[in-house]
């Protein structure tokens, strides 16, 4: 089971139950209400 408190403490930003953490690939987004589901946002600047 994911320890949501540890994830939230290490996050760069928490908004409305979603945790945003910056990584090399982009931003990882985790819904703290459903921690078994996650997504990765890749933002490319040209």
PDB file as gemmi writes it, atoms N, CA and C in Angstrom:
CRYST1    1.000    1.000    1.000  90.00  90.00  90.00 P 1                      
ATOM      1  N   UNK A   1       0.844  -1.187   0.000  1.00  0.00           N  
ATOM      2  CA  UNK A   1       0.000   0.000   0.000  1.00  0.00           C  
ATOM      3  C   UNK A   1       0.882   1.240   0.000  1.00  0.00           C  
ATOM      4  N   UNK A   2       0.468   2.241  -0.710  1.00  0.00           N  
ATOM      5  CA  UNK A   2       1.217   3.487  -0.806  1.00  0.00           C  
ATOM      6  C   UNK A   2       0.965   4.335   0.436  1.00  0.00           C  
ATOM      7  N   UNK A   3       2.040   4.866   1.016  1.00  0.00           N  
ATOM      8  CA  UNK A   3       1.923   5.780   2.147  1.00  0.00           C  
ATOM      9  C   UNK A   3       1.702   7.186   1.582  1.00  0.00           C  
ATOM     10  N   UNK A   4       0.457   7.620   1.526  1.00  0.00           N  
ATOM     11  CA  UNK A   4       0.125   8.882   0.869  1.00  0.00           C  
ATOM     12  C   UNK A   4       0.719  10.086   1.585  1.00  0.00           C  
ATOM     13  N   UNK A   5       0.938   9.981   2.885  1.00  0.00           N  
ATOM     14  CA  UNK A   5       1.547  11.096   3.614  1.00  0.00           C  
ATOM     15  C   UNK A   5       2.992  11.312   3.180  1.00  0.00           C  
ATOM     16  N   UNK A   6       3.750  10.238   2.958  1.00  0.00           N  
ATOM     17  CA  UNK A   6       5.128  10.375   2.492  1.00  0.00           C  
ATOM     18  C   UNK A   6       5.170  10.949   1.079  1.00  0.00           C  
ATOM     19  N   UNK A   7       4.261  10.484   0.232  1.00  0.00           N  
ATOM     20  CA  UNK A   7       4.192  10.987  -1.142  1.00  0.00           C  
ATOM     21  C   UNK A   7       3.861  12.470  -1.137  1.00  0.00           C  
ATOM     22  N   UNK A   8       2.894  12.880  -0.334  1.00  0.00           N  
ATOM     23  CA  UNK A   8       2.502  14.288  -0.264  1.00  0.00           C  
ATOM     24  C   UNK A   8       3.622  15.159   0.296  1.00  0.00           C  
ATOM     25  N   UNK A   9       4.362  14.654   1.255  1.00  0.00           N  
ATOM     26  CA  UNK A   9       5.470  15.417   1.841  1.00  0.00           C  
ATOM     27  C   UNK A   9       6.595  15.650   0.840  1.00  0.00           C  
ATOM     28  N   UNK A  10       6.839  14.695  -0.052  1.00  0.00           N  
ATOM     29  CA  UNK A  10       7.914  14.819  -1.037  1.00  0.00           C  
ATOM     30  C   UNK A  10       7.485  15.557  -2.295  1.00  0.00           C  
ATOM     31  N   UNK A  11       6.206  15.867  -2.425  1.00  0.00           N  
ATOM     32  CA  UNK A  11       5.676  16.468  -3.651  1.00  0.00           C  
ATOM     33  C   UNK A  11       6.117  17.922  -3.800  1.00  0.00           C  
ATOM     34  N   UNK A  12       6.194  18.360  -5.057  1.00  0.00           N  
ATOM     35  CA  UNK A  12       6.476  19.764  -5.342  1.00  0.00           C  
ATOM     36  C   UNK A  12       5.230  20.620  -5.116  1.00  0.00           C  
ATOM     37  N   UNK A  13       4.055  20.025  -5.344  1.00  0.00           N  
ATOM     38  CA  UNK A  13       2.817  20.777  -5.215  1.00  0.00           C  
ATOM     39  C   UNK A  13       1.669  19.803  -4.980  1.00  0.00           C  
ATOM     40  N   UNK A  14       0.709  20.201  -4.147  1.00  0.00           N  
ATOM     41  CA  UNK A  14      -0.508  19.430  -3.917  1.00  0.00           C  
ATOM     42  C   UNK A  14      -1.684  20.355  -4.188  1.00  0.00           C  
ATOM     43  N   UNK A  15      -2.572  19.933  -5.100  1.00  0.00           N  
ATOM     44  CA  UNK A  15      -3.734  20.745  -5.461  1.00  0.00           C  
ATOM     45  C   UNK A  15      -4.965  19.855  -5.465  1.00  0.00           C  
ATOM     46  N   UNK A  16      -5.904  20.160  -4.584  1.00  0.00           N  
ATOM     47  CA  UNK A  16      -7.202  19.494  -4.566  1.00  0.00           C  
ATOM     48  C   UNK A  16      -7.085  17.966  -4.566  1.00  0.00           C  
ATOM     49  N   UNK A  17      -6.160  17.434  -3.796  1.00  0.00           N  
ATOM     50  CA  UNK A  17      -6.011  15.993  -3.685  1.00  0.00           C  
ATOM     51  C   UNK A  17      -5.104  15.361  -4.721  1.00  0.00           C  
ATOM     52  N   UNK A  18      -4.548  16.156  -5.615  1.00  0.00           N  
ATOM     53  CA  UNK A  18      -3.609  15.656  -6.621  1.00  0.00           C  
ATOM     54  C   UNK A  18      -2.199  16.094  -6.257  1.00  0.00           C  
ATOM     55  N   UNK A  19      -1.256  15.164  -6.329  1.00  0.00           N  
ATOM     56  CA  UNK A  19       0.135  15.433  -5.993  1.00  0.00           C  
ATOM     57  C   UNK A  19       0.930  15.537  -7.288  1.00  0.00           C  
ATOM     58  N   UNK A  20       1.696  16.616  -7.428  1.00  0.00           N  
ATOM     59  CA  UNK A  20       2.537  16.847  -8.600  1.00  0.00           C  
ATOM     60  C   UNK A  20       3.994  16.783  -8.172  1.00  0.00           C  
ATOM     61  N   UNK A  21       4.756  15.903  -8.823  1.00  0.00           N  
ATOM     62  CA  UNK A  21       6.173  15.744  -8.526  1.00  0.00           C  
ATOM     63  C   UNK A  21       6.940  15.830  -9.834  1.00  0.00           C  
ATOM     64  N   UNK A  22       7.941  16.699  -9.877  1.00  0.00           N  
ATOM     65  CA  UNK A  22       8.741  16.861 -11.090  1.00  0.00           C  
ATOM     66  C   UNK A  22       9.750  15.734 -11.212  1.00  0.00           C  
ATOM     67  N   UNK A  23       9.889  15.215 -12.435  1.00  0.00           N  
ATOM     68  CA  UNK A  23      10.886  14.193 -12.733  1.00  0.00           C  
ATOM     69  C   UNK A  23      11.590  14.585 -14.031  1.00  0.00           C  
ATOM     70  N   UNK A  24      12.564  13.795 -14.444  1.00  0.00           N  
ATOM     71  CA  UNK A  24      13.292  14.099 -15.680  1.00  0.00           C  
ATOM     72  C   UNK A  24      12.386  14.027 -16.906  1.00  0.00           C  
ATOM     73  N   UNK A  25      11.387  13.157 -16.868  1.00  0.00           N  
ATOM     74  CA  UNK A  25      10.501  12.961 -18.010  1.00  0.00           C  
ATOM     75  C   UNK A  25       9.387  13.992 -18.080  1.00  0.00           C  
ATOM     76  N   UNK A  26       9.092  14.662 -16.999  1.00  0.00           N  
ATOM     77  CA  UNK A  26       7.988  15.631 -16.938  1.00  0.00           C  
ATOM     78  C   UNK A  26       7.480  15.709 -15.511  1.00  0.00           C  
ATOM     79  N   UNK A  27       6.162  15.716 -15.349  1.00  0.00           N  
ATOM     80  CA  UNK A  27       5.549  15.749 -14.024  1.00  0.00           C  
ATOM     81  C   UNK A  27       4.775  14.468 -13.777  1.00  0.00           C  
ATOM     82  N   UNK A  28       4.945  13.903 -12.612  1.00  0.00           N  
ATOM     83  CA  UNK A  28       4.141  12.759 -12.191  1.00  0.00           C  
ATOM     84  C   UNK A  28       2.953  13.297 -11.418  1.00  0.00           C  
ATOM     85  N   UNK A  29       1.783  12.788 -11.739  1.00  0.00           N  
ATOM     86  CA  UNK A  29       0.554  13.237 -11.092  1.00  0.00           C  
ATOM     87  C   UNK A  29      -0.109  12.032 -10.430  1.00  0.00           C  
ATOM     88  N   UNK A  30      -0.439  12.179  -9.161  1.00  0.00           N  
ATOM     89  CA  UNK A  30      -1.062  11.101  -8.409  1.00  0.00           C  
ATOM     90  C   UNK A  30      -2.287  11.633  -7.684  1.00  0.00           C  
ATOM     91  N   UNK A  31      -3.411  10.947  -7.847  1.00  0.00           N  
ATOM     92  CA  UNK A  31      -4.628  11.275  -7.115  1.00  0.00           C  
ATOM     93  C   UNK A  31      -4.551  10.583  -5.762  1.00  0.00           C  
ATOM     94  N   UNK A  32      -4.502  11.350  -4.695  1.00  0.00           N  
ATOM     95  CA  UNK A  32      -4.365  10.764  -3.359  1.00  0.00           C  
ATOM     96  C   UNK A  32      -5.602   9.972  -2.948  1.00  0.00           C  
ATOM     97  N   UNK A  33      -6.738  10.219  -3.584  1.00  0.00           N  
ATOM     98  CA  UNK A  33      -7.949   9.469  -3.284  1.00  0.00           C  
ATOM     99  C   UNK A  33      -7.948   8.095  -3.960  1.00  0.00           C  
ATOM    100  N   UNK A  34      -7.165   7.939  -5.029  1.00  0.00           N  
ATOM    101  CA  UNK A  34      -7.013   6.661  -5.737  1.00  0.00           C  
ATOM    102  C   UNK A  34      -5.545   6.475  -6.083  1.00  0.00           C  
ATOM    103  N   UNK A  35      -4.709   6.173  -5.086  1.00  0.00           N  
ATOM    104  CA  UNK A  35      -3.260   6.139  -5.307  1.00  0.00           C  
ATOM    105  C   UNK A  35      -2.770   5.018  -6.224  1.00  0.00           C  
ATOM    106  N   UNK A  36      -3.616   4.071  -6.568  1.00  0.00           N  
ATOM    107  CA  UNK A  36      -3.170   3.007  -7.474  1.00  0.00           C  
ATOM    108  C   UNK A  36      -3.237   3.462  -8.932  1.00  0.00           C  
ATOM    109  N   UNK A  37      -3.754   4.662  -9.193  1.00  0.00           N  
ATOM    110  CA  UNK A  37      -3.819   5.226 -10.540  1.00  0.00           C  
ATOM    111  C   UNK A  37      -2.871   6.424 -10.609  1.00  0.00           C  
ATOM    112  N   UNK A  38      -2.073   6.496 -11.645  1.00  0.00           N  
ATOM    113  CA  UNK A  38      -1.121   7.596 -11.796  1.00  0.00           C  
ATOM    114  C   UNK A  38      -0.962   7.935 -13.265  1.00  0.00           C  
ATOM    115  N   UNK A  39      -0.400   9.115 -13.553  1.00  0.00           N  
ATOM    116  CA  UNK A  39      -0.132   9.522 -14.915  1.00  0.00           C  
ATOM    117  C   UNK A  39       1.180  10.312 -14.942  1.00  0.00           C  
ATOM    118  N   UNK A  40       1.737  10.439 -16.122  1.00  0.00           N  
ATOM    119  CA  UNK A  40       2.961  11.206 -16.318  1.00  0.00           C  
ATOM    120  C   UNK A  40       2.707  12.233 -17.406  1.00  0.00           C  
ATOM    121  N   UNK A  41       2.897  13.501 -17.076  1.00  0.00           N  
ATOM    122  CA  UNK A  41       2.723  14.583 -18.043  1.00  0.00           C  
ATOM    123  C   UNK A  41       4.082  14.996 -18.562  1.00  0.00           C  
ATOM    124  N   UNK A  42       4.265  14.920 -19.865  1.00  0.00           N  
ATOM    125  CA  UNK A  42       5.511  15.351 -20.495  1.00  0.00           C  
ATOM    126  C   UNK A  42       5.272  16.689 -21.174  1.00  0.00           C  
ATOM    127  N   UNK A  43       6.010  17.697 -20.764  1.00  0.00           N  
ATOM    128  CA  UNK A  43       5.865  19.032 -21.330  1.00  0.00           C  
ATOM    129  C   UNK A  43       7.163  19.373 -22.056  1.00  0.00           C  
ATOM    130  N   UNK A  44       7.057  19.572 -23.355  1.00  0.00           N  
ATOM    131  CA  UNK A  44       8.225  19.884 -24.156  1.00  0.00           C  
ATOM    132  C   UNK A  44       8.192  21.355 -24.550  1.00  0.00           C  
ATOM    133  N   UNK A  45       9.283  22.033 -24.354  1.00  0.00           N  
ATOM    134  CA  UNK A  45       9.427  23.442 -24.762  1.00  0.00           C  
ATOM    135  C   UNK A  45      10.346  23.503 -25.951  1.00  0.00           C  
ATOM    136  N   UNK A  46       9.863  24.082 -27.015  1.00  0.00           N  
ATOM    137  CA  UNK A  46      10.683  24.198 -28.233  1.00  0.00           C  
ATOM    138  C   UNK A  46      11.201  25.598 -28.385  1.00  0.00           C  
TER     139      UNK A  46                                                      
END                                                                             
